[in-house]
Amino acid sequence: MNADAHDGKVVTYRTVCPRNCYCTCGMIVTVEDGRITRITGDPRNPATGGKVCVKGIAYARRQHDPDRLLYPLRRTEKGLRAAPWDEVLDEITHRLGRIRSEWGPSSALYYEGSGSHGALSVLGEAFWRPFGGPTRAHGDLCWPAGLEATRLTYGDNRHSHPVLSREARFILLWGHNPAETNIHQWRLITEAREAGARLAVIDPRATDTTDAADIHLQPRPGSDAALALAMADVIIDSGLHDTAFLDHHAHGFEAFARRVRECPADRAADICGLDPSEIRSLALAYASTSPALLIAGFGLQRHRRAGQTMRAVSLLPALTGNIGIPGGGWQYANLASHQLRPPAGLPPEPEAPARSFPTSQLGRNLLELEDPPLRAAWFEKADPVSQHPRTMLVRKGLEQLDLLVVVDQFLTDTAGLADFVLPAKTMFEEEDLVTAYWHPYLQLRTKVFDPPGQVRTESRVWEELCRRFGFDTSLFEKDRRELLRSMLPAGRQDMLEELASGPVDPSGRGEVAWSGRSFPTPSGKVEFLSREAERLWGVDPLPDVGPLTEGPSSERARRYPLQLLTCKTRERIHSQFGNLDWVEEVERPRVLDIHPADAAARGLRDGDTAVVWNDRGQIRLRIRLSPGIRPGVVHVIEGRCVPDDPFVNLLTDDGVTDMNHGATFYECLVEVSRP
């Protein structure tokens, strides 16, 4: 619908937020005279409960923001300047074609990030597959080690419906801060507490979440595996493990029980920097209350031992028989809505496997790949200069390319380096299907406006590039609703009409995960011992404990004694939303949280400017004394949106997790000093 069609009318639309966020909120959007005037939550999504966050409300500002890109940009001697679409696409076609002819298709990198989700993103493959197969990045910056650890343990990534959190009588949040990063989960936790549930939180920082906790443990970052194994040892030694569940539904429990005896509470306390009594008390409180719900965040798997850590933590619900019961369980990721199929008519994959590298090592691969070297790169839904580790390597790698194309709604740090910047649509400008990873619902993203100015949808850009290269364009010529219908689960094409009325759970698995106690693992049981983990990833088949390569016990800690955490915030999603004036009015400043004792040892006082540095880079920040943070740990909110934000990832390393190719942002040692 064209915005002009709204003139003089008040119209409401049901849609869904497609951002990389737990909640994937259902939304009701009100449009008056061609502009969004109100955004509220969709009450038909039970998980999000008719509420939206500050970012959801700010979409009204984002849609009409004066800094939004409305036309293509081309680099000239005077910088990026507006240029006609035909001229831009003709030049991109010429330069991509020349690079492919000279260096081969893998000399081009195609990088699609997670800045916005939608099923139609797959249409980019209609160009890149016949192009011959570009270089790709595999893995993920956010959560892949935990996904693989959960799959190895339970066979799949799913958990009970979030609303069942209300029925928990004990809730353990591990490396998770839902008061900021999953506000709808926090609402459910609050309701459970009002009904009598106790709340425990494991986090080196004091947060809005820990402020409400009955129990708060602050271990050293990266020591969570030792804590989990010690808790298991206490539970088994106290006879609080569920022998009936374990006898029928556990594989390798006897070997696991022997393993945890190697990490009793006294040893774990030394590793974690805790008192042994804290570990014992938490273990007994968790195991003696039913139903108990363990919710793990992404924070405890952002280091090289991430997969083994998540395996150790994920086994505690099975150990205590909290699997398959309402209100209990393991909650990390719920991919029940991920039932979509590729659209009919999508070109086949090239015969030769695509060249690929871990996404956390983008910078070094831009610089170091050979046979052929990377000469071109295309980025969409991503801002790697802000969000990838080793910022200096990323910038240097992008600057040496012969061609850099960025698709975005705003002139980000990455777009500022591009040869061509193509203006991206917003969530309101193309109909699409959106899956979730916390609740089980598939939702329809409704088209509200035609793209403004000279903005074109990405699918139209791919169609025009296919036409210029002489590739098949028939996929783009299909009716859009029929294309979406073809992507729905087999036999469920009627679901598209149902989605117009509200969210749908396409899985048909029920609300309680693993209620049948059947697990799609090699043994058909919960795998306390996993030969698959050993075979695929070269790790111990049992969860184990070991030091971080860049941790407090490493040689590097002598020079850089502080562990840096770069956590999320409720006001932004990585490098998005912070440029909006509505968000600027309510967000917190980028400061360095440091314990008063650590600051005093360095002659720093509250409000001082300090240099945070290591051998990878340095940034300047104002100091904020934070008695609630663990001594030896410092913190700054991640994500760079505006020029005053620090380039935090100048400091982070580009390591890779032990499983599933994740990033190691939290394995980062620094020093803090006066300028």
C-alpha positions as CSV (number, residue, x, y, z in Angstrom):
1,M,0.0,0.0,0.0
2,N,1.3,3.4,-0.9
3,A,1.5,5.9,2.0
4,D,-0.7,8.3,0.1
5,A,-3.5,5.8,0.3
6,H,-3.5,6.3,4.1
7,D,-4.2,10.1,3.8
8,G,-7.2,11.1,5.9
9,K,-7.6,7.6,7.3
10,V,-6.8,5.7,10.5
11,V,-5.7,2.2,9.7
12,T,-4.3,-0.6,11.9
13,Y,-2.1,-3.5,10.9
14,R,-1.0,-6.7,12.6
15,T,2.7,-7.3,12.1
16,V,5.8,-8.6,13.9
17,C,9.2,-7.2,14.9
18,P,11.9,-9.0,12.8
19,R,14.9,-7.9,14.9
20,N,17.5,-10.3,16.4
21,C,15.9,-10.4,19.8
22,Y,14.4,-13.1,22.0
23,C,10.9,-11.7,21.9
24,T,9.9,-11.4,18.2
25,C,7.0,-9.3,19.4
26,G,3.6,-9.3,17.7
27,M,2.7,-5.7,17.1
28,I,-0.3,-3.6,16.2
29,V,0.6,-0.6,14.1
30,T,-1.7,2.4,13.7
31,V,-1.2,4.7,10.7
32,E,-2.8,8.1,10.4
33,D,-2.4,10.3,7.3
34,G,0.4,8.2,6.0
35,R,2.5,8.1,9.2
36,I,2.8,5.7,12.0
37,T,1.3,7.3,15.1
38,R,1.1,4.3,17.5
39,I,2.7,0.9,18.0
40,T,1.3,-1.5,20.7
41,G,1.7,-5.2,21.4
42,D,-0.4,-7.8,19.7
43,P,-2.5,-9.5,22.4
44,R,-2.9,-12.6,20.2
45,N,0.7,-13.5,20.8
46,P,0.5,-15.1,24.3
47,A,4.3,-15.1,24.8
48,T,4.7,-11.3,24.3
49,G,1.4,-10.5,26.0
50,G,0.3,-7.4,24.2
51,K,3.4,-5.4,25.1
52,V,6.4,-4.0,23.2
53,C,9.7,-2.5,24.3
54,V,11.1,0.9,23.8
55,K,12.7,-0.2,20.5
56,G,9.4,-1.4,19.3
57,I,7.8,1.9,20.0
58,A,10.7,3.7,18.3
59,Y,9.9,2.0,15.0
60,A,7.6,4.9,14.4
61,R,10.6,7.2,14.5
62,R,12.8,4.8,12.6
63,Q,10.4,4.5,9.7
64,H,10.3,8.3,9.1
65,D,13.7,9.2,10.5
66,P,15.3,12.1,8.5
67,D,18.7,10.4,8.4
68,R,17.3,7.3,6.7
69,L,18.8,6.5,3.3
70,L,16.3,7.0,0.5
71,Y,18.5,6.7,-2.6
72,P,21.6,4.8,-3.7
73,L,25.1,6.2,-2.9
74,R,28.2,5.9,-5.0
75,R,31.7,6.7,-3.9
76,T,33.3,9.6,-5.7
77,E,36.4,11.7,-5.2
78,K,34.2,13.9,-2.9
79,G,32.9,10.9,-0.9
80,L,29.6,9.1,-1.1
81,R,27.1,10.9,-3.4
82,A,23.6,10.1,-4.7
83,A,23.5,8.2,-8.0
84,P,20.7,6.8,-10.2
85,W,19.8,3.1,-9.6
86,D,20.5,2.0,-13.2
87,E,24.0,3.6,-13.1
88,V,24.7,2.0,-9.7
89,L,23.5,-1.5,-10.7
90,D,25.2,-1.3,-14.1
91,E,28.5,-0.5,-12.4
92,I,28.2,-3.1,-9.7
93,T,27.4,-5.7,-12.4
94,H,30.4,-4.6,-14.4
95,R,32.8,-4.8,-11.5
96,L,31.4,-8.0,-10.0
97,G,31.6,-9.6,-13.5
98,R,35.2,-8.5,-14.0
99,I,36.3,-9.8,-10.6
100,R,34.6,-13.1,-11.2
101,S,36.2,-13.5,-14.6
102,E,39.6,-12.6,-13.3
103,W,39.6,-14.3,-9.9
104,G,36.7,-16.7,-9.9
105,P,33.3,-16.5,-8.0
106,S,34.9,-17.3,-4.6
107,S,36.8,-14.0,-4.8
108,A,33.5,-12.3,-3.8
109,L,32.2,-12.5,-0.2
110,Y,28.5,-12.6,0.4
111,Y,27.6,-11.8,4.0
112,E,24.1,-11.7,5.2
113,G,23.9,-10.8,8.9
114,S,21.0,-11.1,11.4
115,G,20.1,-7.4,11.7
116,S,16.6,-8.2,10.4
117,H,14.9,-11.6,9.9
118,G,12.5,-12.7,7.1
119,A,11.9,-15.7,5.0
120,L,12.5,-13.8,1.7
121,S,16.1,-13.2,2.6
122,V,16.7,-16.5,0.8
123,L,16.0,-14.8,-2.5
124,G,19.6,-13.6,-2.5
125,E,20.5,-17.2,-3.4
126,A,18.7,-16.7,-6.7
127,F,21.7,-14.5,-7.6
128,W,24.6,-15.9,-5.8
129,R,24.1,-19.6,-6.6
130,P,24.2,-19.1,-10.4
131,F,27.0,-16.5,-9.8
132,G,29.1,-19.6,-9.0
133,G,29.2,-19.7,-5.2
134,P,30.8,-16.8,-3.3
135,T,32.9,-17.1,-0.2
136,R,30.7,-17.3,2.9
137,A,31.1,-16.9,6.7
138,H,29.9,-19.8,8.9
139,G,29.0,-19.8,12.5
140,D,27.5,-16.9,14.4
141,L,28.7,-14.1,16.6
142,C,26.0,-14.6,19.2
143,W,24.9,-18.1,20.4
144,P,26.0,-21.1,18.3
145,A,28.0,-23.0,20.9
146,G,25.0,-23.2,23.1
147,L,22.8,-24.4,20.3
148,E,25.2,-27.2,19.5
149,A,25.6,-28.1,23.2
150,T,21.8,-28.3,23.6
151,R,21.4,-30.4,20.5
152,L,24.1,-32.8,21.6
153,T,22.5,-33.1,25.0
154,Y,18.8,-33.2,24.2
155,G,18.8,-33.8,20.4
156,D,17.0,-30.6,19.4
157,N,16.7,-26.9,20.4
158,R,13.3,-26.4,21.9
159,H,11.9,-25.6,25.2
160,S,8.4,-25.4,26.9
161,H,6.1,-22.5,26.0
162,P,7.4,-19.4,27.8
163,V,4.1,-18.8,29.6
164,L,4.7,-22.0,31.6
165,S,7.5,-20.1,33.3
166,R,4.7,-18.9,35.6
167,E,4.4,-22.4,37.1
168,A,8.1,-22.7,38.1
169,R,8.7,-22.6,41.9
170,F,12.5,-22.1,41.5
171,I,14.0,-20.1,38.6
172,L,17.8,-20.1,37.9
173,L,19.0,-17.5,35.5
174,W,22.5,-18.3,34.3
175,G,24.4,-15.6,32.4
176,H,21.0,-14.0,31.5
177,N,19.6,-10.6,32.2
178,P,16.0,-10.7,31.0
179,A,15.0,-7.5,32.8
180,E,16.9,-5.8,29.9
181,T,17.2,-8.4,27.1
182,N,14.0,-10.4,27.3
183,I,11.3,-8.2,28.9
184,H,8.5,-10.6,28.3
185,Q,10.3,-13.4,30.0
186,W,10.9,-11.0,32.9
187,R,7.2,-10.3,33.1
188,L,6.6,-14.0,33.4
189,I,9.3,-14.5,36.0
190,T,7.8,-11.6,38.0
191,E,4.5,-13.3,37.9
192,A,6.1,-16.6,39.1
193,R,7.8,-14.8,42.0
194,E,4.5,-13.2,43.0
195,A,3.1,-16.8,43.2
196,G,5.9,-17.9,45.5
197,A,8.8,-18.8,43.2
198,R,12.4,-18.1,44.3
199,L,14.8,-16.5,41.9
200,A,18.6,-17.2,41.6
201,V,20.9,-15.4,39.2
202,I,24.5,-16.2,38.2
203,D,26.2,-13.1,36.8
204,P,29.5,-11.3,37.6
205,R,27.6,-8.0,37.4
206,A,24.8,-6.5,39.4
207,T,21.9,-5.8,37.0
208,D,18.2,-4.9,37.1
209,T,17.7,-8.7,37.1
210,T,20.0,-9.4,40.1
211,D,18.4,-6.6,42.1
212,A,15.3,-8.8,42.3
213,A,17.1,-12.1,43.0
214,D,16.9,-14.1,46.2
215,I,20.3,-15.6,45.4
216,H,23.1,-13.9,43.4
217,L,26.4,-15.6,42.7
218,Q,29.2,-13.7,40.9
219,P,31.7,-16.2,39.5
220,R,34.7,-15.3,37.4
221,P,33.7,-15.0,33.8
222,G,34.4,-18.3,32.0
223,S,34.3,-20.5,35.1
224,D,30.7,-21.6,34.7
225,A,31.5,-25.2,33.8
226,A,33.3,-25.7,37.2
227,L,30.3,-24.2,39.0
228,A,27.9,-26.5,37.1
229,L,29.9,-29.7,37.7
230,A,30.3,-28.8,41.4
231,M,26.5,-28.2,41.7
232,A,25.9,-31.6,40.2
233,D,28.4,-33.2,42.6
234,V,26.5,-31.6,45.6
235,I,23.1,-32.8,44.2
236,I,24.3,-36.4,43.7
237,D,26.1,-36.5,47.0
238,S,22.9,-35.3,48.7
239,G,20.7,-37.8,47.0
240,L,18.6,-35.1,45.2
241,H,19.1,-36.5,41.7
242,D,16.1,-38.1,40.1
243,T,17.1,-41.7,39.9
244,A,13.9,-42.8,38.1
245,F,14.4,-40.3,35.3
246,L,18.0,-41.1,35.0
247,D,17.5,-44.9,35.0
248,H,15.1,-44.6,32.0
249,H,16.2,-41.5,30.1
250,A,19.9,-40.8,30.7
251,H,22.9,-42.1,28.7
252,G,26.3,-42.1,30.4
253,F,25.1,-40.9,33.8
254,E,27.5,-43.2,35.7
255,A,30.5,-41.8,33.9
256,F,29.2,-38.3,34.5
257,A,28.8,-39.0,38.2
258,R,32.4,-40.0,38.3
259,R,33.5,-36.9,36.4
260,V,31.7,-34.5,38.8
261,R,33.6,-36.0,41.7
262,E,36.7,-34.5,40.2
263,C,35.2,-31.0,40.7
264,P,33.8,-30.8,44.2
265,A,32.6,-27.5,45.6
266,D,36.0,-26.7,47.3
267,R,37.8,-27.0,44.0
268,A,35.2,-25.1,42.0
269,A,35.2,-22.3,44.6
270,D,38.9,-21.7,43.8
271,I,38.3,-21.7,40.1
272,C,35.2,-19.5,40.3
273,G,36.3,-17.2,43.0
274,L,33.4,-18.1,45.2
275,D,32.9,-19.5,48.7
276,P,32.1,-23.2,48.7
277,S,29.1,-22.6,50.9
278,E,27.6,-20.4,48.1
279,I,27.9,-23.3,45.6
280,R,26.4,-25.9,48.0
281,S,23.5,-23.6,49.0
282,L,22.5,-22.9,45.4
283,A,22.8,-26.5,44.4
284,L,20.5,-27.6,47.3
285,A,18.0,-24.8,46.7
286,Y,17.7,-25.7,43.0
287,A,17.5,-29.4,43.4
288,S,15.1,-29.5,46.4
289,T,12.4,-27.4,44.7
290,S,10.1,-28.6,41.9
291,P,9.4,-27.6,39.3
292,A,12.7,-25.8,38.7
293,L,13.4,-23.8,35.5
294,L,17.0,-23.1,34.4
295,I,17.3,-20.3,31.8
296,A,20.7,-19.8,30.3
297,G,21.6,-16.7,28.4
298,F,24.2,-16.2,25.7
299,G,26.8,-14.6,28.0
300,L,28.3,-17.8,29.4
301,Q,29.2,-19.2,26.0
302,R,31.2,-16.4,24.6
303,H,34.6,-18.0,25.2
304,R,36.7,-20.8,23.7
305,R,35.3,-23.4,26.1
306,A,31.7,-22.4,25.4
307,G,30.3,-25.7,24.2
308,Q,31.6,-27.8,27.1
309,T,30.4,-25.1,29.5
310,M,26.9,-25.2,28.1
311,R,26.8,-29.0,28.1
312,A,27.7,-29.0,31.9
313,V,25.0,-26.4,32.7
314,S,22.3,-27.9,30.4
315,L,22.5,-31.3,32.2
316,L,21.4,-29.9,35.6
317,P,17.6,-30.0,34.7
318,A,17.9,-33.6,33.5
319,L,19.9,-34.5,36.7
320,T,17.0,-33.3,38.8
321,G,14.2,-34.7,36.7
322,N,13.0,-31.3,35.6
323,I,12.6,-32.3,31.9
324,G,9.2,-32.8,30.4
325,I,7.2,-31.2,33.3
326,P,5.2,-27.9,33.2
327,G,7.2,-25.1,34.8
328,G,10.5,-26.9,34.7
329,G,13.2,-27.5,32.2
330,W,16.1,-26.1,30.2
331,Q,15.5,-22.9,28.4
332,Y,18.1,-21.6,25.9
333,A,16.6,-21.6,22.4
334,N,13.2,-22.6,20.9
335,L,13.4,-23.3,17.2
336,A,9.9,-24.8,17.0
337,S,8.8,-22.1,14.4
338,H,11.7,-22.9,12.1
339,Q,9.6,-25.1,9.8
340,L,9.9,-23.1,6.6
341,R,11.0,-24.6,3.3
342,P,13.1,-23.0,0.4
343,P,10.8,-21.5,-2.2
344,A,10.0,-23.7,-5.2
345,G,12.2,-22.7,-8.1
346,L,15.3,-21.6,-6.1
347,P,18.4,-22.5,-8.2
348,P,20.4,-25.4,-6.9
349,E,23.6,-25.1,-4.9
350,P,26.8,-25.0,-7.0
351,E,28.4,-28.4,-7.3
352,A,31.6,-27.3,-5.6
353,P,31.2,-26.6,-1.8
354,A,31.4,-22.9,-1.1
355,R,34.6,-21.6,0.6
356,S,33.9,-20.5,4.1
357,F,35.5,-19.2,7.3
358,P,34.4,-18.6,10.9
359,T,32.5,-15.3,11.0
360,S,34.4,-14.2,14.1
361,Q,37.5,-14.2,12.0
362,L,36.2,-11.9,9.3
363,G,39.0,-9.4,9.5
364,R,41.9,-11.8,9.2
365,N,40.2,-13.6,6.3
366,L,39.5,-10.4,4.4
367,L,43.3,-9.8,4.6
368,E,44.7,-13.3,4.4
369,L,42.6,-15.5,2.2
370,E,44.4,-16.7,-1.0
371,D,43.7,-18.8,-4.1
372,P,41.9,-16.6,-4.7
373,P,42.1,-13.5,-2.4
374,L,38.9,-11.7,-1.6
375,R,38.4,-8.8,-4.0
376,A,34.7,-8.0,-3.5
377,A,32.3,-8.1,-0.6
378,W,28.5,-7.6,-0.3
379,F,27.1,-7.0,3.2
380,E,23.4,-6.8,4.2
381,K,21.7,-6.8,7.6
382,A,25.2,-6.4,9.1
383,D,27.6,-3.8,10.4
384,P,30.9,-5.6,10.9
385,V,33.0,-2.5,11.6
386,S,30.9,-2.1,14.8
387,Q,30.1,-5.6,15.7
388,H,32.9,-8.0,14.7
389,P,36.0,-8.5,16.9
390,R,39.3,-7.1,15.9
391,T,37.9,-3.9,14.4
392,M,41.2,-2.7,13.0
393,L,41.6,-5.9,11.0
394,V,38.0,-5.6,9.7
395,R,38.5,-2.0,8.6
396,K,41.8,-2.7,6.9
397,G,40.3,-5.8,5.2
398,L,37.3,-3.8,3.9
399,E,39.5,-0.9,2.7
400,Q,41.7,-3.1,0.5
401,L,38.8,-4.6,-1.5
402,D,38.2,-3.6,-5.1
403,L,34.4,-3.5,-4.5
404,L,32.4,-3.1,-1.3
405,V,28.6,-3.0,-1.4
406,V,26.5,-2.4,1.7
407,V,22.8,-2.6,2.0
408,D,21.4,-0.6,4.9
409,Q,18.8,1.9,6.1
410,F,21.4,4.2,7.6
411,L,25.0,5.3,6.9
412,T,26.7,2.9,9.4
413,D,30.4,2.6,10.1
414,T,30.5,-0.2,7.5
415,A,28.4,1.7,5.0
416,G,30.8,4.7,5.4
417,L,33.6,2.6,3.8
418,A,31.6,1.3,0.9
419,D,31.9,1.9,-2.8
420,F,28.1,1.6,-3.1
421,V,25.4,1.9,-0.5
422,L,22.0,0.6,-1.4
423,P,19.0,1.9,0.7
424,A,17.2,-1.0,2.4
425,K,13.5,-1.4,3.0
426,T,12.1,-1.3,6.5
427,M,10.0,-4.0,8.1
428,F,6.8,-2.2,7.0
429,E,7.6,-2.2,3.3
430,E,7.5,-5.8,2.2
431,E,5.3,-8.7,3.3
432,D,7.2,-11.6,4.8
433,L,7.2,-14.5,7.2
434,V,9.2,-14.3,10.5
435,T,10.3,-17.1,12.8
436,A,11.3,-16.8,16.4
437,Y,13.8,-18.3,18.8
438,W,12.2,-17.9,22.2
439,H,8.5,-18.7,21.6
440,P,7.1,-21.2,19.1
441,Y,5.2,-18.8,16.8
442,L,5.6,-18.1,13.1
443,Q,4.2,-14.6,12.3
444,L,3.3,-12.6,9.2
445,R,5.1,-9.4,8.7
446,T,2.5,-7.2,6.9
447,K,3.2,-4.6,4.3
448,V,2.1,-1.2,5.5
449,F,3.8,1.2,3.0
450,D,5.5,1.2,-0.3
451,P,9.2,2.0,0.0
452,P,9.7,5.7,0.1
453,G,12.0,7.8,-2.2
454,Q,14.1,5.6,-4.4
455,V,14.3,2.7,-1.9
456,R,13.9,-0.8,-3.4
457,T,13.3,-4.0,-1.6
458,E,16.3,-6.4,-1.6
459,S,14.3,-8.9,-3.6
460,R,13.9,-6.4,-6.4
461,V,17.6,-5.6,-6.3
462,W,18.4,-9.3,-6.6
463,E,16.0,-9.6,-9.5
464,E,17.6,-6.7,-11.4
465,L,21.1,-8.1,-10.8
466,C,20.0,-11.5,-12.1
467,R,18.6,-9.9,-15.2
468,R,21.8,-8.0,-15.8
469,F,23.9,-11.2,-15.4
470,G,21.5,-13.2,-17.6
471,F,20.4,-15.4,-14.7
472,D,16.8,-16.9,-14.4
473,T,14.4,-14.4,-13.0
474,S,11.2,-16.6,-12.9
475,L,11.3,-16.9,-9.1
476,F,10.9,-13.2,-8.7
477,E,8.0,-13.1,-11.2
478,K,5.8,-15.3,-9.0
479,D,3.0,-13.8,-7.1
480,R,4.5,-12.8,-3.7
481,R,1.7,-14.4,-1.6
482,E,2.1,-17.7,-3.5
483,L,5.8,-17.5,-3.1
484,L,5.4,-17.2,0.7
485,R,2.7,-19.9,0.6
486,S,5.2,-22.3,-1.1
487,M,7.6,-21.8,1.8
488,L,5.2,-23.0,4.5
489,P,5.4,-26.6,5.9
490,A,4.2,-29.3,3.5
491,G,0.4,-29.6,3.7
492,R,0.0,-26.3,5.6
493,Q,-0.3,-23.8,2.7
494,D,-3.6,-22.7,4.3
495,M,-1.6,-21.3,7.2
496,L,-1.0,-18.0,5.4
497,E,-4.6,-17.0,5.9
498,E,-4.5,-18.1,9.5
499,L,-1.3,-16.0,10.0
500,A,-3.2,-12.9,8.9
501,S,-5.3,-13.2,12.1
502,G,-2.4,-13.9,14.5
503,P,0.6,-16.0,15.4
504,V,0.7,-19.8,14.6
505,D,2.8,-22.5,16.2
506,P,3.6,-24.7,13.1
507,S,5.4,-27.4,15.1
508,G,2.4,-29.2,16.7
509,R,4.6,-30.4,19.5
510,G,2.5,-29.1,22.4
511,E,3.5,-26.6,25.2
512,V,5.7,-28.9,27.4
513,A,9.0,-29.8,25.7
514,W,10.0,-33.4,26.0
515,S,6.8,-34.4,27.7
516,G,7.1,-37.8,26.0
517,R,10.6,-38.2,27.3
518,S,11.8,-39.2,23.8
519,F,15.0,-37.5,22.7
520,P,16.4,-37.4,19.1
521,T,19.9,-38.2,20.2
522,P,22.0,-41.2,19.1
523,S,21.0,-43.1,22.3
524,G,17.4,-41.8,22.3
525,K,18.1,-40.4,25.8
526,V,19.6,-37.3,27.4
527,E,23.3,-37.6,26.6
528,F,25.4,-37.0,29.7
529,L,28.2,-38.6,27.7
530,S,28.3,-37.7,24.0
531,R,30.5,-39.6,21.6
532,E,29.0,-37.3,18.9
533,A,30.6,-34.3,20.7
534,E,33.9,-36.1,20.6
535,R,33.6,-37.1,17.0
536,L,32.4,-33.8,15.6
537,W,34.3,-31.3,17.8
538,G,37.3,-33.2,19.3
539,V,36.2,-32.5,22.9
540,D,35.9,-34.8,25.9
541,P,32.7,-36.9,25.6
542,L,31.9,-35.7,29.1
543,P,31.7,-32.0,30.1
544,D,35.0,-31.0,31.6
545,V,36.8,-28.0,33.2
546,G,39.7,-26.1,31.8
547,P,41.3,-22.6,31.9
548,L,40.6,-20.0,29.3
549,T,43.4,-19.2,26.9
550,E,42.8,-15.5,27.7
551,G,41.6,-15.7,31.3
552,P,42.6,-14.8,34.9
553,S,45.0,-17.7,35.3
554,S,46.7,-17.2,31.9
555,E,50.1,-15.7,31.5
556,R,48.5,-12.7,29.7
557,A,46.7,-11.7,32.9
558,R,50.0,-10.5,34.4
559,R,49.9,-7.6,31.9
560,Y,46.2,-7.3,31.5
561,P,44.6,-8.2,34.8
562,L,41.0,-7.2,34.2
563,Q,38.3,-9.2,32.3
564,L,36.2,-7.1,30.0
565,L,32.5,-7.9,29.4
566,T,30.5,-6.1,26.7
567,C,26.9,-6.8,27.4
568,K,23.6,-6.0,25.9
569,T,21.1,-3.3,26.8
570,R,17.4,-2.8,26.6
571,E,17.6,0.4,24.4
572,R,19.5,-1.0,21.5
573,I,20.1,-4.1,19.4
574,H,23.8,-4.0,18.7
575,S,24.4,-1.1,16.3
576,Q,20.7,-0.4,15.8
577,F,18.3,2.1,17.3
578,G,20.9,4.2,19.2
579,N,20.8,6.8,16.4
580,L,17.1,7.6,17.1
581,D,16.3,10.6,19.1
582,W,13.6,8.8,21.1
583,V,16.1,6.2,22.2
584,E,18.8,8.8,22.9
585,E,16.5,10.4,25.4
586,V,16.2,7.3,27.6
587,E,19.4,5.3,27.0
588,R,22.2,5.1,29.5
589,P,25.7,6.5,28.7
590,R,28.6,4.4,27.5
591,V,30.8,4.2,30.6
592,L,33.2,1.7,32.0
593,D,31.8,0.0,35.0
594,I,34.6,-0.8,37.4
595,H,34.7,-1.9,41.1
596,P,35.8,0.9,43.4
597,A,38.8,-1.2,44.6
598,D,40.0,-1.7,41.1
599,A,39.6,2.0,40.3
600,A,41.4,3.1,43.5
601,A,44.3,0.8,42.7
602,R,44.7,2.7,39.5
603,G,44.2,6.2,40.9
604,L,40.8,6.6,39.2
605,R,37.7,8.2,40.6
606,D,34.1,8.3,39.6
607,G,33.7,10.3,36.4
608,D,37.4,10.3,35.4
609,T,38.3,9.5,31.8
610,A,40.4,6.4,31.5
611,V,42.1,4.5,28.7
612,V,41.0,0.8,28.4
613,W,43.7,-1.0,26.4
614,N,45.4,-4.2,25.4
615,D,47.8,-5.1,22.6
616,R,44.9,-5.1,20.1
617,G,43.8,-1.6,20.7
618,Q,42.5,1.1,23.1
619,I,39.4,3.1,23.7
620,R,38.6,6.0,26.1
621,L,35.7,6.0,28.5
622,R,34.4,7.7,31.5
623,I,34.7,5.7,34.7
624,R,31.6,4.7,36.7
625,L,32.3,3.2,40.1
626,S,30.1,0.1,40.4
627,P,30.2,-1.7,43.7
628,G,28.0,-4.4,42.3
629,I,30.4,-5.7,39.7
630,R,32.8,-8.4,40.6
631,P,36.4,-7.1,41.4
632,G,38.7,-7.9,38.5
633,V,35.9,-7.5,36.0
634,V,35.0,-4.4,34.0
635,H,32.1,-3.8,31.7
636,V,30.9,-1.5,28.9
637,I,27.7,-1.8,26.9
638,E,28.3,-3.2,23.5
639,G,27.1,-1.8,20.1
640,R,28.2,1.4,18.3
641,C,25.4,3.5,16.8
642,V,26.6,7.1,16.9
643,P,30.0,8.8,16.6
644,D,30.4,9.3,20.4
645,D,30.2,5.5,21.0
646,P,33.5,3.7,21.6
647,F,34.8,1.1,19.2
648,V,34.6,-1.6,21.9
649,N,35.7,-4.3,19.5
650,L,39.1,-2.8,19.0
651,L,39.8,-4.7,22.2
652,T,38.1,-8.1,21.6
653,D,39.9,-11.1,20.0
654,D,38.7,-13.2,17.1
655,G,38.9,-16.6,18.7
656,V,36.5,-19.4,17.9
657,T,34.4,-21.5,20.4
658,D,35.1,-25.2,20.9
659,M,31.8,-26.0,19.1
660,N,29.8,-24.6,16.2
661,H,32.1,-21.7,15.3
662,G,31.0,-19.0,17.8
663,A,32.8,-15.8,18.8
664,T,34.8,-15.3,22.1
665,F,34.0,-11.7,23.0
666,Y,34.1,-12.3,26.7
667,E,37.6,-13.9,26.6
668,C,39.2,-10.5,26.7
669,L,41.7,-9.2,29.1
670,V,42.5,-5.4,29.4
671,E,44.2,-2.9,31.6
672,V,42.7,0.5,32.6
673,S,44.8,3.5,33.3
674,R,44.8,7.3,33.2
675,P,45.2,8.9,29.7
